[in-house]
Amino acid sequence: MEFPVTKEVLVNAKAEILKLARSGDVQFVSGLNSNEIRYILQNYFDEVISVALIYAEKGRRMSLTVKDIVYGLKRLSHEIYDY
């Protein structure tokens, strides 16, 4: 599934990437790394959402629920605790 990417999303994504980097004590993120990180995150989110869609389709629902996302993450070996 392809998601439309607008300029506003890319600008906000750069700010969010910098916030994540700062929380991990990274001092500098170059423009090239920012684009690579954005590509990796987009692929990761696409994979999680596609697995979550399988759970929603199996449950005959038209929208995703939190449990669909949690089960999708668990299937991809990224378990969230307390769910």
C-alpha positions as CSV (number, residue, x, y, z in Angstrom):
1,M,0.0,0.0,0.0
2,E,1.4,3.4,-1.0
3,F,0.8,6.4,1.2
4,P,0.9,9.9,-0.3
5,V,3.8,12.0,1.0
6,T,3.5,15.7,1.0
7,K,6.0,18.4,1.6
8,E,4.6,19.1,5.0
9,V,5.0,15.5,6.0
10,L,8.6,15.5,4.9
11,V,9.4,18.7,6.8
12,N,7.7,17.4,10.0
13,A,9.5,14.1,9.5
14,K,12.9,15.8,9.5
15,A,12.1,17.6,12.8
16,E,10.9,14.3,14.4
17,I,14.0,12.5,13.2
18,L,16.2,15.2,14.8
19,K,14.2,14.9,18.1
20,L,14.8,11.1,18.1
21,A,18.4,11.7,17.4
22,R,18.8,14.2,20.2
23,S,17.1,11.8,22.6
24,G,19.8,9.3,21.7
25,D,22.6,11.8,22.3
26,V,23.4,12.2,18.6
27,Q,24.8,15.7,18.1
28,F,24.7,16.1,14.3
29,V,22.5,14.5,11.5
30,S,23.5,15.3,8.0
31,G,21.0,15.8,5.2
32,L,22.0,12.5,3.6
33,N,21.4,10.5,6.8
34,S,18.1,12.3,7.2
35,N,16.9,11.0,3.8
36,E,18.1,7.5,4.6
37,I,16.4,7.4,8.0
38,R,13.2,8.7,6.4
39,Y,13.4,5.8,3.8
40,I,14.0,3.2,6.5
41,L,11.2,4.5,8.7
42,Q,8.8,4.5,5.8
43,N,9.6,0.9,4.9
44,Y,9.2,-0.1,8.6
45,F,5.8,1.6,8.9
46,D,4.7,0.1,5.6
47,E,5.6,-3.4,6.9
48,V,3.9,-2.9,10.2
49,I,0.7,-1.5,8.7
50,S,0.5,-4.2,6.0
51,V,0.7,-6.9,8.8
52,A,-1.9,-5.0,10.9
53,L,-4.2,-4.8,7.8
54,I,-4.1,-8.6,7.6
55,Y,-5.4,-8.8,11.2
56,A,-8.1,-6.2,10.5
57,E,-9.2,-8.1,7.3
58,K,-9.3,-11.4,9.2
59,G,-11.5,-9.8,11.8
60,R,-13.7,-8.3,9.0
61,R,-13.2,-4.7,10.3
62,M,-12.9,-1.7,8.1
63,S,-10.5,0.2,10.4
64,L,-7.3,-0.7,12.3
65,T,-7.4,-1.0,16.0
66,V,-4.6,-0.7,18.5
67,K,-4.6,-4.5,19.0
68,D,-4.1,-5.0,15.3
69,I,-0.9,-2.8,15.5
70,V,0.2,-4.6,18.6
71,Y,-0.3,-8.0,17.1
72,G,1.5,-6.9,13.9
73,L,4.5,-5.7,15.9
74,K,4.5,-8.9,17.9
75,R,4.5,-10.9,14.6
76,L,7.5,-8.8,13.4
77,S,9.3,-9.6,16.7
78,H,8.9,-6.1,18.1
79,E,6.8,-6.8,21.1
80,I,5.2,-4.0,23.2
81,Y,4.8,-4.9,26.8
82,D,1.7,-4.2,28.9
83,Y,-0.6,-5.0,25.9
